[in-house]
Amino acid sequence: MKLSAELKAFEGRIGHRFAQPELLLRAVTHSSMSSPTREDNQRLEFLGDRVLGLVMSEALLARDTAATEGQLAPRFNALVRKETCADVAKAIDVGAVLKLGRSEMMSGGRRKQALLGDAMEAVIAAVYLDAGFDAARDMVLRLWGKRIDDVKADARDAKTALQEWAQARGLKPPKYVEVSRSGPDHAPVFTIAVELDNGESERAIAGSKRQAEQAAAKALLARLET
């Protein structure tokens, strides 16, 4: 199988030449483009998530030999969560090589955080199946780069941190409410409110519900801890 010029350039960006190029093609094929003769990347995403987890577990243990499990867990979660995978995917322009159906393409699929994160995990799995764990680990460590060294000792995401703050004070878990949605389907804008049962609340606006929830939680937590 011969890869397109775009996928060959992508091989250069990830630093791996595929002996089985069909694996790379599958890794960048979204379910909206799947067919009886073309597999999508969902199964690879499942495998890539596990490979990424092992790579990051090894890396964190090697970098801090004195850290406890409780200290390592939030750092691990910060490095493998979908937002981080999507950031790495953007850095190597995964969106440019995604194979999307027309409706997904028209709705801005090449920029969607979830699609980019999923595709990044699928690419990791493709490299693993093509050349083994060492090759996948080398690529992941290279692409994640300083993110591993810079991950904070307390790397909990804002929603987790806010929930722990509430639970420590005997409050119910935070409630997230979609206040409004505006903009076209391919570029929506969400306003999300986070509320605690003690009456405290904050709002945030972002291009996805997940991002808006995190931003609202971060804003409320910052206010509560001042």
C-alpha positions in Angstrom: 0.0 0.0 0.0 1.3 3.5 -0.9 0.6 6.4 1.4 -0.5 9.8 0.1 2.0 12.7 0.2 0.1 14.1 3.2 0.5 10.9 5.2 4.1 10.6 4.3 4.7 14.1 5.6 2.8 13.1 8.8 5.2 10.1 9.2 8.0 12.7 9.3 6.2 14.7 12.0 5.8 11.7 14.3 9.2 10.3 13.5 8.1 6.9 12.4 8.0 5.2 8.9 5.4 2.5 8.7 6.3 -1.0 7.5 2.5 -1.5 7.5 1.1 1.8 6.1 -2.4 0.5 6.4 -2.2 0.8 10.1 -1.6 4.6 9.8 -4.5 5.0 7.4 -6.7 3.2 9.8 -5.5 5.3 12.7 -6.6 8.5 11.0 -9.9 7.2 9.7 -12.9 8.4 11.8 -16.0 6.3 12.2 -17.9 8.7 9.9 -15.7 7.3 7.0 -15.8 3.7 7.9 -17.2 1.1 5.5 -17.0 -2.7 5.0 -13.7 -2.2 3.2 -12.3 0.6 5.4 -11.8 0.2 9.2 -12.1 3.1 11.5 -9.8 4.0 14.4 -12.0 3.1 17.3 -10.3 -0.2 18.2 -6.9 1.4 17.8 -7.9 4.2 20.1 -8.8 1.6 22.8 -5.3 0.0 22.5 -3.4 3.3 22.2 -4.9 4.5 25.4 -3.4 1.5 27.2 0.0 1.9 25.6 0.0 5.6 26.5 -0.8 4.7 30.0 2.1 2.3 30.3 4.5 4.7 28.8 3.5 7.5 31.2 3.5 5.2 34.2 7.1 4.2 33.4 8.2 7.8 32.7 6.7 9.2 35.9 8.2 6.4 38.1 11.7 7.0 36.5 11.5 10.8 37.0 10.5 10.8 40.6 11.7 7.7 42.5 10.4 9.0 45.8 6.8 9.9 44.8 3.9 8.1 46.4 1.0 6.6 44.4 -1.1 9.4 45.6 1.4 11.9 44.1 1.8 10.1 40.9 -1.8 9.5 40.1 -2.8 13.1 39.4 0.3 13.7 37.3 -0.5 10.5 35.3 -4.1 11.7 34.8 -3.0 15.1 33.5 -0.6 13.5 30.9 -3.1 10.9 29.5 -6.4 12.8 29.6 -8.1 13.6 26.3 -7.2 17.3 26.4 -3.5 16.6 26.6 -3.7 14.1 23.7 -5.6 16.7 21.7 -2.9 19.3 22.4 -0.2 16.9 21.2 -2.3 16.1 18.1 -2.6 19.8 17.3 1.1 20.2 17.6 1.7 17.6 14.9 -1.3 18.6 12.9 -3.3 15.4 13.1 -6.3 17.3 11.9 -4.8 17.8 8.5 -4.7 14.0 7.8 -8.0 12.9 9.4 -10.3 11.0 7.1 -13.8 12.3 7.9 -17.2 12.0 6.5 -18.8 15.0 4.9 -21.1 15.9 7.9 -18.3 15.6 10.4 -16.0 17.6 8.2 -18.6 20.4 7.8 -19.1 20.5 11.5 -15.5 21.3 12.2 -14.3 17.8 13.0 -10.7 18.6 12.2 -10.6 21.0 15.2 -12.7 18.9 17.6 -10.8 18.1 20.8 -12.4 14.7 21.2 -11.6 13.6 17.6 -8.0 14.8 17.8 -7.4 13.1 21.1 -8.9 9.8 19.9 -6.8 10.0 16.7 -3.7 10.6 18.7 -4.3 7.5 20.8 -5.0 5.5 17.6 -1.7 6.7 16.1 0.2 5.4 19.2 -1.5 2.0 18.8 -0.6 2.0 15.1 3.1 2.5 15.9 2.9 -0.1 18.6 1.4 -2.7 16.2 3.8 -1.7 13.4 7.1 -1.8 15.3 6.5 -2.8 19.0 6.5 -1.1 22.4 9.9 0.5 22.2 9.0 2.4 19.0 5.7 3.5 20.5 7.4 4.6 23.7 10.1 6.6 21.9 7.5 8.4 19.8 5.3 9.2 22.8 8.2 10.5 24.9 9.4 12.6 22.0 5.9 14.1 21.3 4.9 14.7 24.9 8.4 16.2 25.6 8.5 18.8 28.3 4.9 18.1 29.3 6.2 15.1 31.3 8.9 17.1 33.1 6.6 20.1 33.7 3.6 18.3 35.0 2.8 19.7 38.4 3.0 17.7 41.5 -0.6 18.5 42.1 -1.9 18.1 38.6 -5.6 17.5 39.3 -8.0 19.0 36.8 -10.2 21.8 38.0 -13.4 19.7 38.2 -11.7 17.0 40.3 -10.1 19.6 42.6 -13.5 21.4 43.1 -15.3 18.2 43.8 -12.6 17.3 46.5 -13.0 20.8 47.9 -16.7 20.3 48.2 -16.5 16.8 49.7 -14.0 18.0 52.3 -16.6 20.4 53.6 -19.5 18.1 53.6 -21.1 19.5 50.4 -22.7 17.6 47.6 -20.7 17.3 44.3 -20.7 20.4 42.1 -23.6 20.7 39.6 -22.9 21.8 36.0 -25.7 23.5 34.1 -25.7 24.5 30.4 -26.9 28.1 30.5 -26.8 28.7 26.8 -25.4 27.6 23.4 -24.8 29.9 20.5 -22.9 30.0 17.2 -23.2 27.7 14.2 -23.1 23.9 14.5 -19.5 23.7 13.3 -18.3 26.3 15.9 -20.6 26.3 18.9 -20.1 28.4 22.0 -21.2 27.1 25.4 -21.9 29.0 28.6 -21.8 26.6 31.6 -22.5 27.4 35.2 -21.1 25.4 38.1 -23.1 25.5 41.3 -22.4 24.3 44.9 -25.3 23.6 47.3 -23.9 26.4 49.6 -25.0 28.9 46.9 -21.5 29.5 45.4 -21.4 29.5 41.6 -19.4 30.7 38.6 -19.9 30.7 34.8 -17.5 30.2 31.9 -17.7 30.3 28.1 -15.8 27.9 25.7 -16.0 26.1 22.5 -17.0 22.8 24.1 -19.0 21.8 27.2 -16.0 20.0 28.7 -13.7 23.1 28.3 -16.4 25.4 29.7 -17.0 23.1 32.7 -13.3 23.0 33.5 -13.0 26.8 33.1 -16.0 27.4 35.4 -14.7 25.0 38.0 -11.3 26.7 37.9 -12.8 30.1 38.3 -14.9 29.1 41.3 -12.1 27.2 42.9 -9.8 30.2 42.5 -12.3 32.4 44.2 -13.0 30.0 47.0 -9.4 29.5 47.8 -8.4 33.2 48.0 
